[in-house]
Amino acid sequence: MADIAHSLAAVEDRIAEAAGRSGREPGDVTLVAISKMFPAQAVVEAYQAGVRHFGENRVYEGLDKMARVDEVLAAPDLTWHMVGHIQSRKAEDVVGAYRVVHSVDRLKIARYLSRYAQAANLSLPVLLECNVSGETSKYGFDLSRWAEEPPRRQAFREVVRKMINLPGIELQGLMTMAPLVDDPEEARPVFASLRGLRDWLNEQLPNQEWRHLSMGMTNDFEVAVEEGATMVRVGRAVFGPREH
């Protein structure tokens, strides 16, 4: 396993430099360390190095890891993020364990999360996953041509209106995944598109604060920060290569 403290410092420096290039403060960007397929010990080491936000793609893998981390750490300030696709039958297990959900991609799952969060007397922050790249392999609301197709964005707005009124969840922003490309600059239009969609939602729904953009991973997080990311989801650059 990589020297996590050293790797983390390098990632934080790169975030700070990218924020500076876009006239932002490093503190505007939250690093979510993606611990998928890494052992609980890696999470413990990253926490000890200063990471407070961790993301998991698979509900039950994350729950098992949380239990193992809890055996070692008393860390009430550790926040777990669910960044992967959520099946309806797993929604109840997400609520209470994960404190932020990045991957709400349909009204149905928002309703499930609302029901379970309300029953637990929680207010669960959620982000809406938006497929602005047009890749058929990606989850998320199909918004690849939202700027050119008014009916598409208006339909999305109406779904969002319904979500806003659901108790137990709090819509806080948008998330996207850019295509995996060799040149991070090729991902820039995707990040700019998500930022534009967020700005449009702010105009359309002025009483709702869309403060978060979750975008950017190990290959492209600096470009994402330059385009306005408030959360970057970085795994390999912090933990090293995954073992398969």
Steps between C-alpha positions, in 0.01 A plus 500: 500500500621849418629746757156647552609809694749592227250436221231697680728801540574491126129485413419787737776709340358432155151596616634823649686588180195430285280706730748787482498492120123550504498768769364272771612399846620143563248477780222530241577144389433187706715198429294180515748213514350208309583192705324245279699173496751632752517345849376663817861557606546733202205706623651513849834620360333761281295624794812529712659697215209746503228367269150536641283405202497151346297366212379151417340368180344185641258521789590179683873517442486843660292384795747221575790744477328749730467230767869412471606863516280557804687222680820706470390863494270711710438752224167684519630749243551230234239537224414214266370585152308263274620575148382186317175390343229414754253221446157551654535199728820646649368851563408429862856386572640822356303723736667549836834351398588737218473867585509631141367334184644611165312263272127570500417430137122459496191615685429148625824476697451850641162389632649191663774703667242755611282233658782340696663828600170637626437182700846542658437870565796593280569765241716332237703721263477371143642591162338422167710291265490650152632331187611805304760310295247285317683173571252216495701312762446775757217524751326829564231723356549518123603863458761474228325764289324696768614839366380430144176319586253704710256209549777287652606759756143598577409137570798481734389819675157351565650185650720718718196698616347176625821402679529835675172435678601158631554496877816354648733585214671827415602565141839669509645473152598291200748224423646370176764263368709603202625249241836337573739676265877533476490879486311655795421802283261281303288475814472877544184542286323240714582686820408834345169351389415385853587843637275657238217265594542595865488869408185443296334320792589792726312728261204267464469407868631805686378382839720192483873531569704288258835543670683179411654367183646153552726440202855398428694184585866400507551556126337840473427658839714809436299592192181437697615738773576764239145457371338542842501163676425524871558127553756281322492122526858374505607143565822382336685830542451467878512124561708374207394238242219265589567132539276280287 
